[in-house]
Amino acid sequence: MTRDEIIRMAIKCQLANAGNREGLYMDALAEFAELVAAAEREACARIAETAADFLQNSTFDGIAAAIRARGQQ
């Protein structure tokens, strides 16, 4: 997620307003959003790994790796 995407979501949820895009609060909000996104990516990657084990299909291992790689972009 980009900072602008985080701000748009914060405005939509009324956690911020269009005039308040800077400062310590927005930095904390952006960091929180990044932590939530990382946790969700990891949960999705684990599901893909479970599918790889269950189905004995290594394609899902590649999917798990691609999900985790999104956090490195």
Phi and psi restraints in degrees (range 20) as a CNS / XPLOR table:
assign (resid 1 and name C) (resid 2 and name N)
       (resid 2 and name CA) (resid 2 and name C) 1.0 -87.8 20.0 2
assign (resid 2 and name N) (resid 2 and name CA)
       (resid 2 and name C) (resid 3 and name N) 1.0 162.6 20.0 2
assign (resid 2 and name C) (resid 3 and name N)
       (resid 3 and name CA) (resid 3 and name C) 1.0 -59.1 20.0 2
assign (resid 3 and name N) (resid 3 and name CA)
       (resid 3 and name C) (resid 4 and name N) 1.0 -40.4 20.0 2
assign (resid 3 and name C) (resid 4 and name N)
       (resid 4 and name CA) (resid 4 and name C) 1.0 -63.0 20.0 2
assign (resid 4 and name N) (resid 4 and name CA)
       (resid 4 and name C) (resid 5 and name N) 1.0 -39.1 20.0 2
assign (resid 4 and name C) (resid 5 and name N)
       (resid 5 and name CA) (resid 5 and name C) 1.0 -64.0 20.0 2
assign (resid 5 and name N) (resid 5 and name CA)
       (resid 5 and name C) (resid 6 and name N) 1.0 -41.6 20.0 2
assign (resid 5 and name C) (resid 6 and name N)
       (resid 6 and name CA) (resid 6 and name C) 1.0 -62.2 20.0 2
assign (resid 6 and name N) (resid 6 and name CA)
       (resid 6 and name C) (resid 7 and name N) 1.0 -44.3 20.0 2
assign (resid 6 and name C) (resid 7 and name N)
       (resid 7 and name CA) (resid 7 and name C) 1.0 -63.2 20.0 2
assign (resid 7 and name N) (resid 7 and name CA)
       (resid 7 and name C) (resid 8 and name N) 1.0 -42.9 20.0 2
assign (resid 7 and name C) (resid 8 and name N)
       (resid 8 and name CA) (resid 8 and name C) 1.0 -60.2 20.0 2
assign (resid 8 and name N) (resid 8 and name CA)
       (resid 8 and name C) (resid 9 and name N) 1.0 -41.8 20.0 2
assign (resid 8 and name C) (resid 9 and name N)
       (resid 9 and name CA) (resid 9 and name C) 1.0 -67.3 20.0 2
assign (resid 9 and name N) (resid 9 and name CA)
       (resid 9 and name C) (resid 10 and name N) 1.0 -38.8 20.0 2
assign (resid 9 and name C) (resid 10 and name N)
       (resid 10 and name CA) (resid 10 and name C) 1.0 -63.2 20.0 2
assign (resid 10 and name N) (resid 10 and name CA)
       (resid 10 and name C) (resid 11 and name N) 1.0 -40.8 20.0 2
assign (resid 10 and name C) (resid 11 and name N)
       (resid 11 and name CA) (resid 11 and name C) 1.0 -65.7 20.0 2
assign (resid 11 and name N) (resid 11 and name CA)
       (resid 11 and name C) (resid 12 and name N) 1.0 -43.6 20.0 2
assign (resid 11 and name C) (resid 12 and name N)
       (resid 12 and name CA) (resid 12 and name C) 1.0 -60.0 20.0 2
assign (resid 12 and name N) (resid 12 and name CA)
       (resid 12 and name C) (resid 13 and name N) 1.0 -36.4 20.0 2
assign (resid 12 and name C) (resid 13 and name N)
       (resid 13 and name CA) (resid 13 and name C) 1.0 -89.1 20.0 2
assign (resid 13 and name N) (resid 13 and name CA)
       (resid 13 and name C) (resid 14 and name N) 1.0 5.6 20.0 2
assign (resid 13 and name C) (resid 14 and name N)
       (resid 14 and name CA) (resid 14 and name C) 1.0 61.7 20.0 2
assign (resid 14 and name N) (resid 14 and name CA)
       (resid 14 and name C) (resid 15 and name N) 1.0 32.0 20.0 2
assign (resid 14 and name C) (resid 15 and name N)
       (resid 15 and name CA) (resid 15 and name C) 1.0 -90.0 20.0 2
assign (resid 15 and name N) (resid 15 and name CA)
       (resid 15 and name C) (resid 16 and name N) 1.0 -14.4 20.0 2
assign (resid 15 and name C) (resid 16 and name N)
       (resid 16 and name CA) (resid 16 and name C) 1.0 -150.4 20.0 2
assign (resid 16 and name N) (resid 16 and name CA)
       (resid 16 and name C) (resid 17 and name N) 1.0 168.4 20.0 2
assign (resid 16 and name C) (resid 17 and name N)
       (resid 17 and name CA) (resid 17 and name C) 1.0 -122.0 20.0 2
assign (resid 17 and name N) (resid 17 and name CA)
       (resid 17 and name C) (resid 18 and name N) 1.0 166.0 20.0 2
assign (resid 17 and name C) (resid 18 and name N)
       (resid 18 and name CA) (resid 18 and name C) 1.0 -61.1 20.0 2
assign (resid 18 and name N) (resid 18 and name CA)
       (resid 18 and name C) (resid 19 and name N) 1.0 -25.6 20.0 2
assign (resid 18 and name C) (resid 19 and name N)
       (resid 19 and name CA) (resid 19 and name C) 1.0 -86.1 20.0 2
assign (resid 19 and name N) (resid 19 and name CA)
       (resid 19 and name C) (resid 20 and name N) 1.0 -11.0 20.0 2
assign (resid 19 and name C) (resid 20 and name N)
       (resid 20 and name CA) (resid 20 and name C) 1.0 -114.3 20.0 2
assign (resid 20 and name N) (resid 20 and name CA)
       (resid 20 and name C) (resid 21 and name N) 1.0 82.3 20.0 2
assign (resid 20 and name C) (resid 21 and name N)
       (resid 21 and name CA) (resid 21 and name C) 1.0 -110.3 20.0 2
assign (resid 21 and name N) (resid 21 and name CA)
       (resid 21 and name C) (resid 22 and name N) 1.0 1.7 20.0 2
assign (resid 21 and name C) (resid 22 and name N)
       (resid 22 and name CA) (resid 22 and name C) 1.0 -130.0 20.0 2
assign (resid 22 and name N) (resid 22 and name CA)
       (resid 22 and name C) (resid 23 and name N) 1.0 172.0 20.0 2
assign (resid 22 and name C) (resid 23 and name N)
       (resid 23 and name CA) (resid 23 and name C) 1.0 105.5 20.0 2
assign (resid 23 and name N) (resid 23 and name CA)
       (resid 23 and name C) (resid 24 and name N) 1.0 174.8 20.0 2
assign (resid 23 and name C) (resid 24 and name N)
       (resid 24 and name CA) (resid 24 and name C) 1.0 -58.1 20.0 2
assign (resid 24 and name N) (resid 24 and name CA)
       (resid 24 and name C) (resid 25 and name N) 1.0 -42.0 20.0 2
assign (resid 24 and name C) (resid 25 and name N)
       (resid 25 and name CA) (resid 25 and name C) 1.0 -60.7 20.0 2
assign (resid 25 and name N) (resid 25 and name CA)
       (resid 25 and name C) (resid 26 and name N) 1.0 -45.2 20.0 2
assign (resid 25 and name C) (resid 26 and name N)
       (resid 26 and name CA) (resid 26 and name C) 1.0 -67.1 20.0 2
assign (resid 26 and name N) (resid 26 and name CA)
       (resid 26 and name C) (resid 27 and name N) 1.0 -36.1 20.0 2
assign (resid 26 and name C) (resid 27 and name N)
       (resid 27 and name CA) (resid 27 and name C) 1.0 -62.4 20.0 2
assign (resid 27 and name N) (resid 27 and name CA)
       (resid 27 and name C) (resid 28 and name N) 1.0 -44.1 20.0 2
assign (resid 27 and name C) (resid 28 and name N)
       (resid 28 and name CA) (resid 28 and name C) 1.0 -65.0 20.0 2
assign (resid 28 and name N) (resid 28 and name CA)
       (resid 28 and name C) (resid 29 and name N) 1.0 -40.7 20.0 2
assign (resid 28 and name C) (resid 29 and name N)
       (resid 29 and name CA) (resid 29 and name C) 1.0 -63.6 20.0 2
assign (resid 29 and name N) (resid 29 and name CA)
       (resid 29 and name C) (resid 30 and name N) 1.0 -42.5 20.0 2
assign (resid 29 and name C) (resid 30 and name N)
       (resid 30 and name CA) (resid 30 and name C) 1.0 -64.2 20.0 2
assign (resid 30 and name N) (resid 30 and name CA)
       (resid 30 and name C) (resid 31 and name N) 1.0 -41.8 20.0 2
assign (resid 30 and name C) (resid 31 and name N)
       (resid 31 and name CA) (resid 31 and name C) 1.0 -64.6 20.0 2
assign (resid 31 and name N) (resid 31 and name CA)
       (resid 31 and name C) (resid 32 and name N) 1.0 -40.9 20.0 2
assign (resid 31 and name C) (resid 32 and name N)
       (resid 32 and name CA) (resid 32 and name C) 1.0 -61.0 20.0 2
assign (resid 32 and name N) (resid 32 and name CA)
       (resid 32 and name C) (resid 33 and name N) 1.0 -45.4 20.0 2
assign (resid 32 and name C) (resid 33 and name N)
       (resid 33 and name CA) (resid 33 and name C) 1.0 -61.8 20.0 2
assign (resid 33 and name N) (resid 33 and name CA)
       (resid 33 and name C) (resid 34 and name N) 1.0 -39.3 20.0 2
assign (resid 33 and name C) (resid 34 and name N)
       (resid 34 and name CA) (resid 34 and name C) 1.0 -65.1 20.0 2
assign (resid 34 and name N) (resid 34 and name CA)
       (resid 34 and name C) (resid 35 and name N) 1.0 -39.0 20.0 2
assign (resid 34 and name C) (resid 35 and name N)
       (resid 35 and name CA) (resid 35 and name C) 1.0 -65.5 20.0 2
assign (resid 35 and name N) (resid 35 and name CA)
       (resid 35 and name C) (resid 36 and name N) 1.0 -41.2 20.0 2
assign (resid 35 and name C) (resid 36 and name N)
       (resid 36 and name CA) (resid 36 and name C) 1.0 -64.2 20.0 2
assign (resid 36 and name N) (resid 36 and name CA)
       (resid 36 and name C) (resid 37 and name N) 1.0 -44.1 20.0 2
assign (resid 36 and name C) (resid 37 and name N)
       (resid 37 and name CA) (resid 37 and name C) 1.0 -63.0 20.0 2
assign (resid 37 and name N) (resid 37 and name CA)
       (resid 37 and name C) (resid 38 and name N) 1.0 -41.1 20.0 2
assign (resid 37 and name C) (resid 38 and name N)
       (resid 38 and name CA) (resid 38 and name C) 1.0 -63.7 20.0 2
assign (resid 38 and name N) (resid 38 and name CA)
       (resid 38 and name C) (resid 39 and name N) 1.0 -41.5 20.0 2
assign (resid 38 and name C) (resid 39 and name N)
       (resid 39 and name CA) (resid 39 and name C) 1.0 -64.5 20.0 2
assign (resid 39 and name N) (resid 39 and name CA)
       (resid 39 and name C) (resid 40 and name N) 1.0 -39.9 20.0 2
assign (resid 39 and name C) (resid 40 and name N)
       (resid 40 and name CA) (resid 40 and name C) 1.0 -68.0 20.0 2
assign (resid 40 and name N) (resid 40 and name CA)
       (resid 40 and name C) (resid 41 and name N) 1.0 -40.3 20.0 2
assign (resid 40 and name C) (resid 41 and name N)
       (resid 41 and name CA) (resid 41 and name C) 1.0 -60.4 20.0 2
assign (resid 41 and name N) (resid 41 and name CA)
       (resid 41 and name C) (resid 42 and name N) 1.0 -43.6 20.0 2
assign (resid 41 and name C) (resid 42 and name N)
       (resid 42 and name CA) (resid 42 and name C) 1.0 -64.0 20.0 2
assign (resid 42 and name N) (resid 42 and name CA)
       (resid 42 and name C) (resid 43 and name N) 1.0 -40.6 20.0 2
assign (resid 42 and name C) (resid 43 and name N)
       (resid 43 and name CA) (resid 43 and name C) 1.0 -62.5 20.0 2
assign (resid 43 and name N) (resid 43 and name CA)
       (resid 43 and name C) (resid 44 and name N) 1.0 -42.0 20.0 2
assign (resid 43 and name C) (resid 44 and name N)
       (resid 44 and name CA) (resid 44 and name C) 1.0 -66.0 20.0 2
assign (resid 44 and name N) (resid 44 and name CA)
       (resid 44 and name C) (resid 45 and name N) 1.0 -40.8 20.0 2
assign (resid 44 and name C) (resid 45 and name N)
       (resid 45 and name CA) (resid 45 and name C) 1.0 -62.8 20.0 2
assign (resid 45 and name N) (resid 45 and name CA)
       (resid 45 and name C) (resid 46 and name N) 1.0 -39.7 20.0 2
assign (resid 45 and name C) (resid 46 and name N)
       (resid 46 and name CA) (resid 46 and name C) 1.0 -65.0 20.0 2
assign (resid 46 and name N) (resid 46 and name CA)
       (resid 46 and name C) (resid 47 and name N) 1.0 -36.9 20.0 2
assign (resid 46 and name C) (resid 47 and name N)
       (resid 47 and name CA) (resid 47 and name C) 1.0 -62.6 20.0 2
assign (resid 47 and name N) (resid 47 and name CA)
       (resid 47 and name C) (resid 48 and name N) 1.0 -43.4 20.0 2
assign (resid 47 and name C) (resid 48 and name N)
       (resid 48 and name CA) (resid 48 and name C) 1.0 -62.9 20.0 2
assign (resid 48 and name N) (resid 48 and name CA)
       (resid 48 and name C) (resid 49 and name N) 1.0 -40.8 20.0 2
assign (resid 48 and name C) (resid 49 and name N)
       (resid 49 and name CA) (resid 49 and name C) 1.0 -64.8 20.0 2
assign (resid 49 and name N) (resid 49 and name CA)
       (resid 49 and name C) (resid 50 and name N) 1.0 -38.1 20.0 2
assign (resid 49 and name C) (resid 50 and name N)
       (resid 50 and name CA) (resid 50 and name C) 1.0 -63.6 20.0 2
assign (resid 50 and name N) (resid 50 and name CA)
       (resid 50 and name C) (resid 51 and name N) 1.0 -41.8 20.0 2
assign (resid 50 and name C) (resid 51 and name N)
       (resid 51 and name CA) (resid 51 and name C) 1.0 -63.2 20.0 2
assign (resid 51 and name N) (resid 51 and name CA)
       (resid 51 and name C) (resid 52 and name N) 1.0 -39.5 20.0 2
assign (resid 51 and name C) (resid 52 and name N)
       (resid 52 and name CA) (resid 52 and name C) 1.0 -60.8 20.0 2
assign (resid 52 and name N) (resid 52 and name CA)
       (resid 52 and name C) (resid 53 and name N) 1.0 -43.9 20.0 2
assign (resid 52 and name C) (resid 53 and name N)
       (resid 53 and name CA) (resid 53 and name C) 1.0 -66.8 20.0 2
assign (resid 53 and name N) (resid 53 and name CA)
       (resid 53 and name C) (resid 54 and name N) 1.0 -45.9 20.0 2
assign (resid 53 and name C) (resid 54 and name N)
       (resid 54 and name CA) (resid 54 and name C) 1.0 -66.7 20.0 2
assign (resid 54 and name N) (resid 54 and name CA)
       (resid 54 and name C) (resid 55 and name N) 1.0 -43.7 20.0 2
assign (resid 54 and name C) (resid 55 and name N)
       (resid 55 and name CA) (resid 55 and name C) 1.0 -90.5 20.0 2
assign (resid 55 and name N) (resid 55 and name CA)
       (resid 55 and name C) (resid 56 and name N) 1.0 -5.3 20.0 2
assign (resid 55 and name C) (resid 56 and name N)
       (resid 56 and name CA) (resid 56 and name C) 1.0 51.5 20.0 2
assign (resid 56 and name N) (resid 56 and name CA)
       (resid 56 and name C) (resid 57 and name N) 1.0 51.9 20.0 2
assign (resid 56 and name C) (resid 57 and name N)
       (resid 57 and name CA) (resid 57 and name C) 1.0 -133.6 20.0 2
assign (resid 57 and name N) (resid 57 and name CA)
       (resid 57 and name C) (resid 58 and name N) 1.0 110.3 20.0 2
assign (resid 57 and name C) (resid 58 and name N)
       (resid 58 and name CA) (resid 58 and name C) 1.0 -70.0 20.0 2
assign (resid 58 and name N) (resid 58 and name CA)
       (resid 58 and name C) (resid 59 and name N) 1.0 -11.3 20.0 2
assign (resid 58 and name C) (resid 59 and name N)
       (resid 59 and name CA) (resid 59 and name C) 1.0 -56.5 20.0 2
assign (resid 59 and name N) (resid 59 and name CA)
       (resid 59 and name C) (resid 60 and name N) 1.0 -36.9 20.0 2
assign (resid 59 and name C) (resid 60 and name N)
       (resid 60 and name CA) (resid 60 and name C) 1.0 -69.1 20.0 2
assign (resid 60 and name N) (resid 60 and name CA)
       (resid 60 and name C) (resid 61 and name N) 1.0 -26.9 20.0 2
assign (resid 60 and name C) (resid 61 and name N)
       (resid 61 and name CA) (resid 61 and name C) 1.0 -64.7 20.0 2
assign (resid 61 and name N) (resid 61 and name CA)
       (resid 61 and name C) (resid 62 and name N) 1.0 -39.0 20.0 2
assign (resid 61 and name C) (resid 62 and name N)
       (resid 62 and name CA) (resid 62 and name C) 1.0 -64.9 20.0 2
assign (resid 62 and name N) (resid 62 and name CA)
       (resid 62 and name C) (resid 63 and name N) 1.0 -37.7 20.0 2
assign (resid 62 and name C) (resid 63 and name N)
       (resid 63 and name CA) (resid 63 and name C) 1.0 -64.4 20.0 2
assign (resid 63 and name N) (resid 63 and name CA)
       (resid 63 and name C) (resid 64 and name N) 1.0 -43.8 20.0 2
assign (resid 63 and name C) (resid 64 and name N)
       (resid 64 and name CA) (resid 64 and name C) 1.0 -59.8 20.0 2
assign (resid 64 and name N) (resid 64 and name CA)
       (resid 64 and name C) (resid 65 and name N) 1.0 -43.5 20.0 2
assign (resid 64 and name C) (resid 65 and name N)
       (resid 65 and name CA) (resid 65 and name C) 1.0 -63.6 20.0 2
assign (resid 65 and name N) (resid 65 and name CA)
       (resid 65 and name C) (resid 66 and name N) 1.0 -39.9 20.0 2
assign (resid 65 and name C) (resid 66 and name N)
       (resid 66 and name CA) (resid 66 and name C) 1.0 -65.8 20.0 2
assign (resid 66 and name N) (resid 66 and name CA)
       (resid 66 and name C) (resid 67 and name N) 1.0 -38.7 20.0 2
assign (resid 66 and name C) (resid 67 and name N)
       (resid 67 and name CA) (resid 67 and name C) 1.0 -61.8 20.0 2
assign (resid 67 and name N) (resid 67 and name CA)
       (resid 67 and name C) (resid 68 and name N) 1.0 -47.6 20.0 2
assign (resid 67 and name C) (resid 68 and name N)
       (resid 68 and name CA) (resid 68 and name C) 1.0 -64.5 20.0 2
assign (resid 68 and name N) (resid 68 and name CA)
       (resid 68 and name C) (resid 69 and name N) 1.0 -35.1 20.0 2
assign (resid 68 and name C) (resid 69 and name N)
       (resid 69 and name CA) (resid 69 and name C) 1.0 -64.7 20.0 2
assign (resid 69 and name N) (resid 69 and name CA)
       (resid 69 and name C) (resid 70 and name N) 1.0 -27.4 20.0 2
assign (resid 69 and name C) (resid 70 and name N)
       (resid 70 and name CA) (resid 70 and name C) 1.0 -59.1 20.0 2
assign (resid 70 and name N) (resid 70 and name CA)
       (resid 70 and name C) (resid 71 and name N) 1.0 -28.9 20.0 2
assign (resid 70 and name C) (resid 71 and name N)
       (resid 71 and name CA) (resid 71 and name C) 1.0 -73.4 20.0 2
assign (resid 71 and name N) (resid 71 and name CA)
       (resid 71 and name C) (resid 72 and name N) 1.0 -14.9 20.0 2
assign (resid 71 and name C) (resid 72 and name N)
       (resid 72 and name CA) (resid 72 and name C) 1.0 -92.6 20.0 2
assign (resid 72 and name N) (resid 72 and name CA)
       (resid 72 and name C) (resid 73 and name N) 1.0 -4.8 20.0 2
